[in-house]
Structures are given as C-alpha cells and as structure tokens.
Amino acid sequence: MMCLVWVDFRGTEAELKELDKSMKTCAEKVKGVEYLGRFTSLSARWNWTYFQKIPSMAAQEEILALWSKMYKRDYSKLTHATIEFFTGPH
C-alpha cells in the first residue's frame, strides 16, 4: 500500500528540513514502513508530498501518533495537510 501525505508549507528551507527529518524519523520507527522521501507535484495544488510504502492504514496512524509528539506544528507555516492511500498495482 502507498501512502501520500500532501502538505502546504510556508516556512523557511531550514524549517522544511526539520519537517523532513521528523517525517523520516517517525516512519522509520514503525515496522514495515518504507519512507520514500519528499516530492513536489507538477500538477496538484499542494507544495510537497511525502511518499511512504506502508503495510496498513494502522501503520500511518502509528506514524502520526509519533509525529504529533515529535513535531511542534506551526499552523501559519504548515497550513494544510491531507493523507491519501493507494492499493495496487492491480
């Protein structure tokens, strides 16, 4: 299963690197998760997207629980986020 975490981020490059580090660290702590990195879309409205291979939706819940303890979200900088799950290939 693939998990995409779409985010709008308006902070500095250093703050974005801090977000990257927290996303990667949390993903690596959950069994069966493969963190694939941060990507940018050429056609979607979102600034950035984090890609992860996950064994289940519950794994993403574990990642988010860890992340919420590790990362202090500033809503003026990380304004929006959404999560999308994909299964396949079919």
C-alpha positions as CSV (number, residue, x, y, z in Angstrom):
1,M,0.0,0.0,0.0
2,M,1.2,3.5,-0.7
3,C,0.5,6.5,1.5
4,L,0.9,10.1,0.3
5,V,0.9,12.9,2.8
6,W,0.1,16.1,0.9
7,V,1.2,19.4,2.7
8,D,1.2,23.1,2.1
9,F,4.3,24.5,3.8
10,R,5.3,28.2,4.0
11,G,8.3,28.1,6.3
12,T,12.0,28.5,5.7
13,E,14.2,25.9,4.0
14,A,15.7,25.1,7.4
15,E,12.2,24.6,8.8
16,L,11.2,22.4,5.9
17,K,14.3,20.2,6.5
18,E,13.2,19.9,10.2
19,L,9.8,18.7,8.9
20,D,11.5,16.2,6.5
21,K,13.6,14.8,9.4
22,S,10.6,14.4,11.6
23,M,8.6,12.6,8.9
24,K,11.5,10.3,8.1
25,T,12.4,9.5,11.7
26,C,8.8,8.7,12.6
27,A,8.3,6.5,9.5
28,E,11.5,4.6,10.3
29,K,10.2,3.7,13.8
30,V,7.1,1.9,12.5
31,K,7.6,-1.7,11.4
32,G,7.1,-2.4,7.8
33,V,7.1,1.2,6.7
34,E,9.5,2.4,3.9
35,Y,10.0,6.2,3.7
36,L,10.5,7.2,0.1
37,G,11.0,10.9,0.5
38,R,9.5,14.3,-0.2
39,F,8.3,15.0,-3.7
40,T,6.8,18.0,-5.5
41,S,3.8,17.8,-7.8
42,L,3.8,19.4,-11.2
43,S,0.0,19.4,-11.4
44,A,-1.5,19.3,-7.9
45,R,-2.1,22.4,-5.8
46,W,0.0,21.1,-2.8
47,N,3.5,22.3,-2.2
48,W,5.0,19.0,-1.2
49,T,4.1,15.3,-0.9
50,Y,5.7,12.7,1.4
51,F,5.6,9.1,-0.1
52,Q,5.7,6.0,2.1
53,K,5.1,2.3,1.5
54,I,3.1,1.1,4.4
55,P,1.7,-2.4,5.4
56,S,-1.7,-1.0,6.5
57,M,-3.6,2.2,7.3
58,A,-2.9,1.4,11.0
59,A,0.8,2.0,10.3
60,Q,0.1,5.5,9.2
61,E,-1.9,6.1,12.4
62,E,1.3,5.0,14.3
63,I,3.4,7.4,12.3
64,L,1.1,10.3,13.0
65,A,1.0,9.5,16.7
66,L,4.8,9.6,16.9
67,W,5.0,12.7,14.7
68,S,2.5,14.6,16.8
69,K,4.7,14.1,19.9
70,M,8.0,14.9,18.0
71,Y,7.0,17.9,15.8
72,K,5.5,21.1,17.1
73,R,3.2,22.2,14.2
74,D,3.0,25.9,13.5
75,Y,-0.3,26.3,11.6
76,S,0.9,29.5,10.0
77,K,3.7,27.5,8.2
78,L,2.2,24.0,7.8
79,T,-1.2,25.3,6.9
80,H,-2.8,22.3,5.3
81,A,-2.3,18.5,5.0
82,T,-4.2,15.5,3.8
83,I,-3.5,11.8,3.6
84,E,-4.3,9.6,0.6
85,F,-4.0,5.8,0.5
86,F,-3.4,3.7,-2.7
87,T,-3.6,0.0,-3.2
88,G,-2.2,-2.0,-6.1
89,P,-0.8,-2.5,-8.6
90,H,-3.9,-4.3,-10.0
